[in-house]
Every structure is written in C-alpha cells, then in structure tokens.
Amino acid sequence: MDKISLCIDIGNTTTKAGVFKQGEMIDYIKPFTHKHFEELFHEGVAILVSKTGENPKLEELLSDEHYLSYQTPIPIKLNYNTPETLGADRIAAAVGAHFFIPDSTCLIIDIGTCLTIDLLHQSEFLGGVISPGMDIRFKAMNQFTTGLPLVAIDDTKKFPGKSTVESIQVGVSQSIRNEILGYIQEQNELYNSLKIVFCGENIFHFDKVIKNEIFARPKLVLEGLNQIIQHHA
C-alpha cells in the first residue's frame, strides 16, 4: 500500500489538514478536528504538524514527535538568529516554496492573523517581517478608540473612503497592500528575477503594478509539511 502522509496546520483561527499520497494531495479538510484525526490515523500514516495556534482536543492525540520545529531536519538552511522562535508555518511555507520554485529567490507572503513576508534565497531562509493582519487591524481600531466601529473587510473600496466605515476598510486593505508592495519593490532592487508566492487564502493582485512572476499557493504550508516528510523518507 502506498504511504499516506497526514499534514496538519493548527493556525490561530482554524485547523486545516491535507492527506497526501505519492506526493499528491488527495484530500483537504477544513476545519480539521480530533474526530477527523481518529478516523484517519492508523499505523503507517506519516504525520507532521505545524502549530501556531491551539486545538486542545486534537493536541491530546498528538505526541511531541508529530510537531515540526526548528530542530526538524529540513532541506533548506535557516539563517535566523532565534530559530527557536520561528513559527512552524513559516518554516513549512519556505520548504514548500523551495520545492515549488527550486533555486529561486522569492518572497513568501501570508496574509492571515498576522501578515508575514519571508525571503528565501537559493535554499536559504533569510528571515522576514511580521505585522498585524487584517482582523487584528480592524479589531485594534475598534477596541482602542471610543468612536470607531468594528467593520468587515471590503477590498473593493478605494481611496478616498466616503464614510467612516469605508475609510477604515480602505485604510486596512490599502495599508496592507502598500506594505507588501513596498517590500517587493525594495527587494527587487537587491535581487534579479524575484518571485512572489502568496500562501493562505487572502491574496492581493499587483499585476498592473509590478512585473514579478506571482504564484498563488493557498495550501503551501501543508505542501511544505509533506515535502519535509518526503525528505525524511
């Protein structure tokens, strides 16, 4: 029987999982629960978990050996001063990008609870940035002021916002967009043929602004986890 890999991403907002066979994802489960794990787990299934959030019931079923850490053997070099603090999701995404676009220089962008932008250059993880994601920015303006409402994202709104709600929506979406664009333009001055890899479910489009090749890999963390399992095989 072909070896099955179960890759789990315990994030800050939800838990996702991918089931892989012969290097291909044959099932994607979101949200992934302890019940799914009980159904899928059996002897011979290779398991690797990226944990940045919490899922207590699922974690009760996992052992220490299931978790990805900076000490896990991986096919890229981590050039990071505090690797013990490096999120497993960032490690997995970098490994995924390494296999998806080998021998390249790329920015790996994930717009989740936090916005992370990481630089991978010729199989070496060079670090990156972490800043507030969309939900954090919306909630912060609501919680730390007395007059601003909590609103939902609407990235169709453009500057200038014509109401307070629109102004907040434009402020959040455009500030994140401009932040990303700024790092892309900065790194374009340092690296030739820089590629952009968006992972996660939120993607901004820059087709008319930048000339970089852009890839959308919403399941990149899971793909990276599977590549790490294959690296150990």
N, C-alpha and C positions, 0 to 999 in steps of 0.2 A: 504494500500500500504506500502511495506517495506521502511524503512527510507533510504534515499540516503545521502551519505557523499561526498562532493567535497573537495579534499585536493590539495592545490596549493603550489608549491615550486618556488618562484621567486628568481632565482640564479643570479650570476654575469654574466653568459654567456647566459643562456636561462631560460625560464619558463616552468615548467613541471606540470602536474596535473594528479591525479588519481581519478576515480569515484568508490566509494565503495558501495556495497550492501550486507547486512548481513555479514559484516566483510571481504568480498572478493572483490578484485579489479576487476571490470568488464570492465573498460576502462582506457587506459593510453594515454595521449595526450602530445606530444612534437613536436614543441613548442606550448604552450598554450597561446591563445590570448584573448583579450577582446571580440571578436566575439564568441569564444567558451563559455565564461562565460555567455554571453547574451542568448545563446542557452540552457545552462544547468540550469541557475538559475531560481528557482521558489520557492514558499512558501513551506516550509517543508524540503528543502535541507539544511543540516548542512555544514557549510563552515569553514575551518581553513586554514590559510596561513602562511607559513614560508617565510620571506622576508629577503634576504641578498643582493639582487641586486635591479634593478629598472625595472619597466614595467609601465610607466606613464598612458597609456590608460586603462590598466586593473585596476590600483590602483584608478582611478577615480570612478570605480564602486564598490569599496570595502569600508567598514566602519571600524572604529577602532576595533570594537568587533570581526572582522574576523581574526585579526592578533594574532599569538602566541607570547607570551612574557614570561619573567621570572616570571611574576605575575600570569600567567595562572595556574590553579590547574592541577598538573600532578601527576602520580603515583610513581614518584621517587624523591629522595632528591637531591637538587643542592648544593653540597659542593664547593662553588666557591665564592671567595672574592668579585668579582664585577659582580653579576648576571645580572645587568642591561646592561652589555656589552657583555653578552654571546649570540652568534649567535643562532637564532631560529632554524636553520638547525641542529646545534649540539644538541640542546635540543630534537628536534624531533627524530633524529637518536638514541639518548640514550634511549628514551622511546620505540622506535621500537625494539632496541636490548633487552631491559628489557622484552618485551613480547615474542620476538622470542626465546631468550635463558634465561628463568627466573632463578633467584637465582644463577647467574654465575658471574664470573669475566671475563671481555672481554675488548680488545682494539678495538675501533671503528675507522676505517681508511677510510678517504675520500680524494681521490686524485683529486681535482678539480682545480679551480682557485688558491686556496691555498691548501696545504696539512694539514689536521687536523688529529690528533691522540688523541683520548679521552679514558679515563679509567672509566669504570663502574664496581663497586664492590658491589654486594649484594644490588641492587636497589639504589645505591648512586653514583651520578656523581661526580667524584673526580677532574675533570679538565683534562688538556692535553697540547698539543702543537699546534701552528700554524706556518707554514713556507711556503715559496713560492712554488707554484705548478709548473707544467711543463711549461705552457705558459709563466708565469712570468720569469722563469729562462732563457728560450730561448730569450725572448724579452730584458731582462736586459743585457745579454751579447752583444746583437746586439746594443742596444741604448747607452750603457755606454762605448763602445770601438769604435775605428775607423777602426778596421780591421776584426772583427768577423761578419760573415753573420748571417741572421735570417734563421734558418733551422727548419724543421718539425721533430717531434719525430719519431724515429725508434728504438724500444727497442730490435730489433734482433741483433743490433750491439754490439759487446763485446770488452772489453779491450784487447789489446790496439787499439785505433782508428787509422786507416791507412790514414786518411786525416783530414783536419781541420773540415769539416762537420761531419765526423764520430766521431771525438774526442769530439765535442760538444754534439752529440747525446748520446754517451756513458756517458759523464760527467753528463748530466741531468738525464737520466734514471737510471744509476747505483748509482748516489748520492742519489736519492730518495729511491731507493731500499735498499741501505745500511743504510740510515737514519731510514727507517721503521724497518729493521731487528735489528738495534741497540736497538731501544725501546722495541721490542719484547723480545730480549734476556735479557735486563735489567729487565723487568717486570716478566719474567719467574723466576728470582731469588727471587722475592718477593711473587709471588702468584702461588699456585698449580692449575693445570688444567685451565690455562689461555686460553681463546678462542679468535680467531681473526675474526672480522667482517668487511668485505670490503663493503662500500656503494659507490654509484657513479658508473661511467662507466669505470673507469681505475682501473685495478686490476693487481698486481704483484703476481707471483707464487713463493712460497717458499717451495714447497712440499719436496724437497730434502735437504733443509737446516734446517728446524725446524719441530718439531713434534706436534706443536699445532694444534688443530682442527680449520679449516678455513671455514668460511661461506661467500658466496657472496650474498649480498642483495642490488642490484643496485637501488632499489626503497625504501630503508629503511626510508628515510625522509618522504616520502608520507605515508608509513605504520605507522610510528610513529605518524604523524598527525591524522590519522584515529583512532589509539588507544586512543589518547587524547580526541577525540570527543566521543568515546565509554565510556571513563572514566567519562565524564560529563553526560552521558545519565541516 
